[in-house]
């Protein structure tokens, strides 16, 4: 997947629990619970130049990076649509 494809697939419900477990090492239910816990603490106001990054994307990228040694933040740009 390129650009936002991976994140869009997750967000639009195309990911099954198997995808969540494979990509994030967490099932969908626990991922959603974690996002809800972190949401009040997420700085999601954005800036004058960029739209805010949703907490789901922040959590997904963090979990993916923590569980995939082969990826660095730099090469995550294409995988999760980060710039």
Buried (B, 14 or more C-beta within 10 A) or exposed (E): EEBBBBBEBBBEEEBEEEBBBEBBBBBBEBBBEBBEEBBEEBEEEEEEEEEEBBBBBBBBBEBBBEEBEEBEEEEBEEBBBBE
